[in-house]
Amino acid sequence: MPSWVADRDGYREPGNYVGIGFAEKDGRSKEQQIEASKNNAQHNLVGQIEVKIKTESEQSTSVSNQRMQKEASSKMSVISDEVLRGLKIKAHWVDRDCTYYTLMVISIDSVKQSQKVKNQKNRLELFKARLAEGTNREKNRDIAVRQKYLGEAQALLGDIDFSLLPEEAGDAFYNKQLDAALIAANKEVANVKGRMALFAINEDGSLSADVRGKMLDHLRSGEKLADRLMDDCNQKDDCIRLAKEQNFDMLTLLNAGTQVVTTQMGSLKGTLTVSKTVYDIQNGRVLKTDKMSTQVIGWGREELDWGAAAEKVMQSFK
C-alpha cells in the first residue's frame, strides 16, 4: 500500500495541492469505477483550493472602490476549468477488495498564476460592463449615473495588468474607448449646463401634440438657451425628472387645461387655461408662475379651434 493511500488525510506533497479519491467496485464496470475515483479525487483537491482562495483572495492595490474589488475577487471563489488546466493524475492503486484509488495533484504555482490571469479577466469584464452602462443613454438617461459608471470603469482599467492577457487588445485600445466616452459625457454636461428644458402637458387630452408643439416653439423662439424635450411626460413630477436626468438646470412647464360649456344660444364656449411655471430643478425651487386664459366659440366640439386659442394665450405671456 503506497503512503498516499495509507495516510490519505495527512499526505502532503511540497509545492502541490493533493487530491485523493477512491471508488469501490460496487457493481461498476472498470471504466465507471476509475471515473468515480477520479471525480472523488478532483472534488477533494478543488475543495482545498477553494478554501485557500476564499481566505487569501487577491486584492487590488490601486482600485479605490472596495465594492468593485470585492466583486472582481469574489468570482474566484468558484474554481474554473481554466484554473485546473495543470491538474494531473500522478498515481493510482487497487487494493485486494478491488477499491480503486487515485492520486491527483496540481502545482500551487500553477494555480496562483491561473488565479492572477482569471482575476484580470474578471476585472476586464467588469470594466467592459461599466463602460457599456456609462455609454447607454437609452438605459441610463441620467448623465450623472452614466458618469458614475464611467468613473468606475476608469478605476478598473487602471488596475488591469494586460501583460497577463496577451490575447486582449491591450491598455491603449481600451483607454481610447474610455477617453472617447468621457469626452462625450463631459460635452453632454457642458451643452446643457445653464440651459432651460421646455415641456407642455395637457392632462385632459384636448390639445393635440401639434398644438402643444407650437406652444413650445413659441417659447423657444424667445429663449436662446432653451431646448424642447421630445420625451413624453404627462405629470409635472415626470417632466421635472426627465429634465433633471438630462442635466438641465431649469425647466419651463406649460400646463394646459380646457373647459367646455353650452351657452344660452346653444353654442359651445371653450376656455383654454395655461399656466407657465419656471422651475430651478437643481435647487428644487419654483421661480415664477403665470396663468393666462382665452376662449373659443363653436356650434360643435370639432369647431372649437384650440390651436388658435393656444396661439392667443402664448402671445399673452411676456
C-alpha positions as CSV (number, residue, x, y, z in Angstrom):
1,M,0.0,0.0,0.0
2,P,1.5,3.3,-1.0
3,S,1.9,6.0,1.6
4,W,-0.6,8.3,-0.1
5,V,-3.3,5.6,0.5
6,A,-2.1,4.6,3.9
7,D,-2.2,8.2,5.2
8,R,-4.8,9.8,3.0
9,D,-5.7,12.6,5.4
10,G,-2.2,13.5,6.3
11,Y,-0.5,13.0,2.9
12,R,1.2,16.1,1.6
13,E,3.5,17.0,-1.4
14,P,5.6,20.2,-1.2
15,G,4.6,22.6,-3.9
16,N,1.4,20.8,-4.8
17,Y,-2.2,20.6,-3.9
18,V,-3.2,17.0,-3.5
19,G,-6.5,15.2,-4.0
20,I,-7.0,11.6,-3.1
21,G,-10.1,9.8,-4.2
22,F,-11.4,6.2,-4.2
23,A,-14.2,4.1,-5.5
24,E,-15.4,0.7,-4.5
25,K,-16.3,-1.9,-7.2
26,D,-19.9,-2.0,-6.1
27,G,-21.2,-3.4,-9.4
28,R,-19.5,-0.8,-11.5
29,S,-17.6,-1.5,-14.7
30,K,-13.8,-0.8,-14.5
31,E,-14.3,2.4,-16.5
32,Q,-17.1,3.6,-14.2
33,Q,-15.0,2.8,-11.2
34,I,-12.0,4.7,-12.5
35,E,-14.1,7.7,-13.4
36,A,-15.8,7.8,-10.0
37,S,-12.4,7.6,-8.3
38,K,-11.0,10.5,-10.4
39,N,-14.1,12.6,-9.7
40,N,-13.7,12.0,-6.0
41,A,-10.1,12.9,-6.1
42,Q,-10.8,16.1,-8.0
43,H,-13.6,17.1,-5.7
44,N,-11.2,16.8,-2.7
45,L,-8.5,18.7,-4.5
46,V,-10.8,21.5,-5.6
47,G,-12.1,21.8,-2.1
48,Q,-8.7,22.7,-0.8
49,I,-8.1,25.3,-3.5
50,E,-11.5,27.0,-2.9
51,V,-10.8,27.3,0.8
52,K,-7.4,28.8,0.0
53,I,-8.8,31.3,-2.5
54,K,-11.5,32.4,-0.1
55,T,-9.0,33.1,2.7
56,E,-6.3,34.6,0.5
57,S,-8.2,36.2,-2.3
58,E,-6.0,38.5,-4.3
59,Q,-6.9,42.1,-3.6
60,S,-6.4,45.2,-5.9
61,T,-3.8,47.7,-4.9
62,S,-5.0,50.7,-6.9
63,V,-8.8,50.5,-7.3
64,S,-10.2,52.7,-4.6
65,N,-13.8,51.3,-4.9
66,Q,-13.8,48.4,-2.4
67,R,-17.2,47.1,-3.8
68,M,-15.6,46.6,-7.2
69,Q,-12.6,44.9,-5.7
70,K,-14.9,42.5,-3.9
71,E,-17.0,41.9,-7.0
72,A,-13.9,41.1,-9.1
73,S,-12.3,38.9,-6.4
74,S,-15.4,37.0,-5.4
75,K,-15.7,35.4,-8.8
76,M,-12.5,33.5,-7.9
77,S,-14.3,31.6,-5.2
78,V,-15.5,29.0,-7.7
79,I,-12.8,27.0,-9.4
80,S,-13.0,27.2,-13.2
81,D,-11.6,24.8,-15.8
82,E,-9.1,27.4,-16.6
83,V,-7.6,27.2,-13.1
84,L,-7.4,23.4,-13.2
85,R,-5.6,23.1,-16.5
86,G,-2.4,22.0,-14.8
87,L,-4.2,19.2,-12.9
88,K,-2.8,15.7,-13.5
89,I,-3.2,12.1,-12.2
90,K,0.1,11.2,-10.5
91,A,-0.7,7.6,-9.4
92,H,-3.4,5.0,-8.9
93,W,-3.6,1.8,-6.9
94,V,-6.1,-1.0,-6.4
95,D,-6.4,-2.9,-3.1
96,R,-7.3,-6.5,-2.6
97,D,-11.0,-5.6,-2.3
98,C,-10.8,-4.0,-5.8
99,T,-11.2,-0.5,-4.4
100,Y,-9.6,1.9,-6.9
101,Y,-7.6,4.8,-5.5
102,T,-6.5,7.9,-7.5
103,L,-3.8,10.4,-6.6
104,M,-4.3,13.8,-8.3
105,V,-2.0,16.8,-8.0
106,I,-1.7,20.3,-9.3
107,S,1.2,22.8,-8.8
108,I,0.5,25.6,-6.3
109,D,2.4,28.0,-8.5
110,S,0.2,26.9,-11.5
111,V,-2.9,27.7,-9.5
112,K,-1.6,31.0,-8.4
113,Q,-0.8,32.0,-11.9
114,S,-4.2,30.9,-13.2
115,Q,-5.8,32.9,-10.4
116,K,-4.0,36.0,-11.4
117,V,-5.0,35.6,-15.0
118,K,-8.6,34.8,-14.1
119,N,-8.7,37.8,-11.7
120,Q,-7.5,40.1,-14.5
121,K,-10.1,38.7,-16.9
122,N,-12.8,39.3,-14.3
123,R,-11.7,42.9,-13.9
124,L,-11.7,43.4,-17.7
125,E,-15.2,42.0,-18.0
126,L,-16.3,44.4,-15.2
127,F,-14.7,47.3,-17.0
128,K,-16.5,46.4,-20.2
129,A,-19.8,46.2,-18.3
130,R,-19.3,49.6,-16.6
131,L,-18.2,51.2,-19.9
132,A,-21.4,49.8,-21.6
133,E,-23.6,51.2,-18.8
134,G,-21.8,54.5,-19.0
135,T,-22.5,54.9,-22.7
136,N,-26.0,53.6,-22.8
137,R,-28.2,56.7,-23.0
138,E,-31.4,54.7,-23.5
139,K,-31.0,52.7,-20.4
140,N,-29.3,55.3,-18.2
141,R,-30.9,58.7,-19.1
142,D,-29.4,60.5,-16.2
143,I,-25.9,61.7,-17.2
144,A,-24.8,61.7,-13.5
145,V,-25.5,57.9,-13.4
146,R,-23.5,57.4,-16.6
147,Q,-20.6,59.5,-15.3
148,K,-20.6,57.3,-12.2
149,Y,-20.3,54.1,-14.3
150,L,-17.5,55.7,-16.4
151,G,-15.6,56.6,-13.2
152,E,-15.8,53.0,-12.0
153,A,-14.6,51.9,-15.5
154,Q,-11.7,54.2,-15.3
155,A,-10.7,52.9,-11.8
156,L,-11.0,49.3,-13.0
157,L,-9.0,49.9,-16.2
158,G,-6.1,51.4,-14.2
159,D,-5.9,48.2,-12.2
160,I,-5.7,45.7,-15.0
161,D,-2.4,44.0,-15.9
162,F,-2.6,43.4,-19.6
163,S,0.7,41.5,-19.6
164,L,-1.4,38.6,-18.2
165,L,-3.9,39.0,-21.0
166,P,-1.9,38.7,-24.2
167,E,-4.9,37.7,-26.2
168,E,-6.6,41.1,-25.5
169,A,-6.3,44.3,-27.5
170,G,-4.4,46.0,-24.7
171,D,-4.3,49.0,-22.4
172,A,-4.1,51.6,-25.2
173,F,-7.1,50.2,-27.0
174,Y,-9.4,50.3,-24.0
175,N,-8.1,53.6,-22.8
176,K,-9.0,55.1,-26.2
177,Q,-12.6,53.8,-25.8
178,L,-12.9,55.1,-22.3
179,D,-11.4,58.5,-23.2
180,A,-13.9,58.9,-26.0
181,A,-16.8,58.1,-23.7
182,L,-15.5,60.5,-21.0
183,I,-15.2,63.3,-23.6
184,A,-18.7,62.7,-24.9
185,A,-20.1,62.7,-21.3
186,N,-18.3,65.9,-20.4
187,K,-19.5,67.5,-23.7
188,E,-23.1,66.5,-22.9
189,V,-22.9,68.1,-19.5
190,A,-21.4,71.3,-20.9
191,N,-24.0,71.5,-23.6
192,V,-26.9,71.5,-21.1
193,K,-25.4,73.4,-18.2
194,G,-27.3,76.5,-17.5
195,R,-30.0,75.6,-20.2
196,M,-33.7,75.6,-19.9
197,A,-35.8,72.5,-20.7
198,L,-39.3,73.0,-22.2
199,F,-42.3,70.8,-21.7
200,A,-46.0,71.2,-22.4
201,I,-48.6,68.9,-20.8
202,N,-52.4,68.7,-21.3
203,E,-53.9,66.3,-18.7
204,D,-57.4,66.3,-20.2
205,G,-56.1,65.4,-23.7
206,S,-57.9,68.1,-25.6
207,L,-54.9,69.6,-27.2
208,S,-53.1,67.7,-30.0
209,A,-49.4,67.1,-30.0
210,D,-49.1,69.5,-32.9
211,V,-50.8,72.3,-30.9
212,R,-48.6,71.7,-27.8
213,G,-45.6,71.6,-30.1
214,K,-46.4,75.1,-31.5
215,M,-46.8,76.4,-27.9
216,L,-43.3,75.1,-27.1
217,D,-41.9,76.6,-30.4
218,H,-43.3,79.9,-29.3
219,L,-41.4,79.7,-26.0
220,R,-38.2,78.5,-27.7
221,S,-38.2,81.5,-30.0
222,G,-37.8,83.8,-27.1
223,E,-35.3,81.6,-25.1
224,K,-31.9,81.2,-26.7
225,L,-30.8,78.7,-24.1
226,A,-34.0,76.6,-24.2
227,D,-34.4,73.1,-25.6
228,R,-37.7,71.5,-26.3
229,L,-37.5,67.9,-25.0
230,M,-39.2,65.3,-27.2
231,D,-39.8,62.8,-24.3
232,D,-43.4,62.3,-23.3
233,C,-44.5,63.3,-19.8
234,N,-48.0,63.7,-18.5
235,Q,-47.3,64.8,-15.0
236,K,-45.3,67.7,-13.5
237,D,-43.0,65.3,-11.5
238,D,-42.3,63.2,-14.6
239,C,-41.3,66.3,-16.5
240,I,-39.0,67.5,-13.8
241,R,-37.4,64.1,-13.5
242,L,-36.8,63.8,-17.3
243,A,-35.2,67.3,-17.4
244,K,-33.1,66.6,-14.4
245,E,-31.9,63.2,-15.8
246,Q,-30.6,65.1,-18.8
247,N,-28.8,67.5,-16.5
248,F,-30.8,70.7,-17.3
249,D,-30.7,73.4,-14.6
250,M,-34.0,74.9,-15.4
251,L,-37.4,73.8,-16.6
252,T,-40.3,75.8,-18.1
253,L,-43.5,73.8,-17.9
254,L,-46.7,74.7,-19.7
255,N,-49.8,73.0,-18.1
256,A,-52.9,73.4,-20.3
257,G,-56.4,72.6,-19.4
258,T,-59.7,73.1,-21.2
259,Q,-63.3,73.5,-20.2
260,V,-66.4,73.5,-22.5
261,V,-69.9,74.8,-21.6
262,T,-73.1,75.3,-23.6
263,T,-74.3,78.9,-23.9
264,Q,-77.9,80.1,-23.7
265,M,-77.8,80.4,-27.5
266,G,-77.0,76.7,-27.8
267,S,-73.4,77.2,-28.9
268,L,-70.3,75.9,-27.2
269,K,-67.9,78.1,-25.4
270,G,-64.5,76.6,-24.7
271,T,-62.0,78.0,-22.3
272,L,-58.3,77.3,-22.5
273,T,-56.2,78.0,-19.4
274,V,-52.5,77.7,-19.5
275,S,-50.1,78.0,-16.5
276,K,-46.5,78.7,-17.2
277,T,-44.2,77.7,-14.4
278,V,-40.4,78.1,-14.3
279,Y,-38.5,75.7,-12.1
280,D,-35.0,75.7,-10.7
281,I,-34.8,72.0,-10.8
282,Q,-31.2,71.7,-9.5
283,N,-32.3,73.5,-6.3
284,G,-35.9,72.3,-6.2
285,R,-37.5,75.8,-6.4
286,V,-40.3,77.4,-8.3
287,L,-39.1,80.7,-9.7
288,K,-42.2,82.1,-11.4
289,T,-45.7,81.1,-12.3
290,D,-48.1,82.9,-14.7
291,K,-51.5,81.9,-15.8
292,M,-53.5,83.0,-18.9
293,S,-56.9,82.1,-20.4
294,T,-58.7,82.6,-23.6
295,Q,-62.0,81.5,-25.1
296,V,-63.2,80.0,-28.4
297,I,-66.8,79.6,-29.7
298,G,-68.3,76.9,-31.9
299,W,-71.5,75.0,-32.6
300,G,-69.8,71.7,-32.1
301,R,-66.7,70.4,-30.4
302,E,-65.0,69.9,-33.7
303,E,-65.4,73.6,-34.4
304,L,-63.6,74.7,-31.2
305,D,-60.2,76.0,-32.5
306,W,-57.9,75.1,-29.7
307,G,-54.9,75.9,-31.9
308,A,-56.0,79.5,-32.3
309,A,-56.7,79.7,-28.6
310,A,-53.3,78.3,-27.7
311,E,-51.6,80.8,-30.0
312,K,-53.5,83.7,-28.4
313,V,-52.6,82.5,-24.9
314,M,-48.9,82.2,-25.8
315,Q,-48.9,85.8,-27.2
316,S,-50.2,86.9,-23.8
317,F,-47.2,85.6,-22.0
318,K,-44.4,88.0,-21.7
